[in-house]
């Protein structure tokens, strides 16, 4: 699963390789400057085509083969492939054998929960990660920095499913503060819509906290390092020579520069978090796309698996696209072209 | 009346290889309205001297002595009080404009933020003032340029923008660190002319290794070698009659004077030579120079030199 996400974050991996020096990053992005909108759109279309093809072939390479589970087994692979592609163009994602419903409908029912879970935690870990990284770099070597470093790095070293289990055991079961599974309480009539929202948030708290706490460390560490590099630059000295306050310098002069190498990496991390929801949703029995994937694997439901993979891959691609747009917005040297 | 007086200034950095003695017992006084050139080779401590005045060195740096600006010892001020002086009272024009301008902020905004901070103007008024400043350093179509980013500026224009930034709050003292470094000859001439014009009736410490630029702009010149001053004289005297062997060597190494370099290398600031710091490279060195350290002595009407040839 994560293999797929990494493959389609290929561009990000290139960035990861050159993260060591900001100067190198800039030369790398010079290549980007010359890519105008059309080539960008074309490259995204090509990537989508590759995703679709891999999405077709990868499940067919799995042990226990999907052919046994599919009715169209009398056709050749090539025929199946063209069939699959044509159907997709018509919005037909196939029939889920385990849920006995169209894949599209099954996915749509789960998608909102995953969006809620990943969306909420992503907003929190990106913002908190970047701010804590900036503060840490600003207070380098002081108690605040060391405290944040130890806390967030130890949080990041927990595997999500393990932290999730700890939460369920202690907060869900021993203390009985949070529900232990699901996205909302079933068979309960709430008199007000407020009650429904509260119930949903109550269910969301533990899985979102798990995803947030285990993801925050990476963003924090990247921001801290990038920020430390930027704070040593000459223009920071210029800003100090103007008599500006340290926090103003961090906020206005350093953060924007420090963000440049981080943005594309954030897209990569969001990709990894999206795949990470498979574990978190399974642990919390949260009815999202991730749990659907786990179910589909154990039920050998290949059409559903393909559909879910496709959704996840497209989501990661979308995040990459957003990162590209933000980058262009932040760096005037790219915007000019 | 003096605007700046340095007394027994020492600046030392602890590093892994030992203590870097960048500035050693420097005594220097600048009169109000004086433009003083601080001259020396790369790595002689002149930039560190400039930065120590405005207190922009790292926290670990040990600065001892007195830096008296308008009667106040800057070394005794709190960081908060010092911030009110930086940019407003004392401005520093840092070297390397290419890396000293923030690449992601508009040039006009980078100038305006100091004006906004120190003169209490709102954003719009500060931006207008910034455009005026760009105009005063002779940048054409300043309204358009103010909204551009540093990468859209040429090297000479970046230097002009740095100068505009330094002058923005009308400071009493300007410390200019190598503003002509890395510019080609014609641009350099323009910048020197501009510096001379905009600093008229202002006090400026002009740090440079470009003797021609210093001769054009400065009233007096102080020569620095291995972290200490070796000669101080009026500009015309130093060119007509250089006293210290190092100053003479420095002048002779100019292309127009025959391009004769001083033999040897400038010493490491960690491991300074005994006696006179210049003796290993000096043609006039005697046994005394190797063991005893010469003091600054006055030769005639305010010209000083640190050399046993004149005692």
Contacts between the chains, C-beta under 8 A, distances in Angstrom:
chain1	res1	chain2	res2	distance
A	233	B	99	6.7
A	234	B	94	6.5
A	234	B	96	5.9
A	234	B	99	4.0
A	234	B	100	4.4
A	235	B	99	6.7
A	235	B	100	5.6
A	235	B	101	5.9
A	235	B	102	4.2
A	235	B	103	7.5
A	237	B	56	6.2
A	237	B	94	6.0
A	237	B	100	7.1
A	238	B	94	5.5
A	238	B	100	4.7
A	238	B	101	7.0
A	238	B	102	7.4
A	238	B	110	7.9
A	238	B	162	7.8
A	238	B	165	7.4
A	239	B	102	7.2
A	240	B	56	5.7
A	240	B	86	7.1
A	241	B	54	6.3
A	241	B	56	6.1
A	241	B	86	5.8
A	241	B	87	6.3
A	241	B	91	7.1
A	241	B	92	4.4
A	241	B	94	6.4
A	242	B	86	6.7
A	242	B	87	4.0
A	242	B	113	6.8
A	242	B	114	4.1
A	242	B	117	7.2
A	242	B	165	7.3
A	243	B	83	4.7
A	243	B	84	6.5
A	243	B	85	7.2
A	243	B	86	3.7
A	243	B	87	3.7
A	243	B	88	6.0
A	243	B	114	6.9
A	243	B	117	6.3
A	243	B	118	6.6
A	244	B	83	7.7
A	244	B	87	7.7
A	244	B	113	6.7
A	244	B	114	7.5
A	244	B	117	6.4
A	245	B	83	6.6
A	252	B	105	7.6
A	252	B	113	7.7
A	253	B	102	5.4
A	253	B	105	7.2
A	256	B	104	4.8
A	256	B	105	7.6
A	257	B	102	7.2
A	257	B	103	7.0
A	257	B	104	5.7
A	260	B	104	7.7
A	330	B	104	6.7
A	331	B	103	7.9
A	331	B	104	6.3
A	332	B	103	7.5
A	332	B	104	6.2
A	332	B	149	4.2
A	332	B	151	7.2
A	333	B	103	6.7
A	333	B	149	7.2
A	333	B	151	5.2
A	336	B	151	7.9
A	336	B	152	7.5
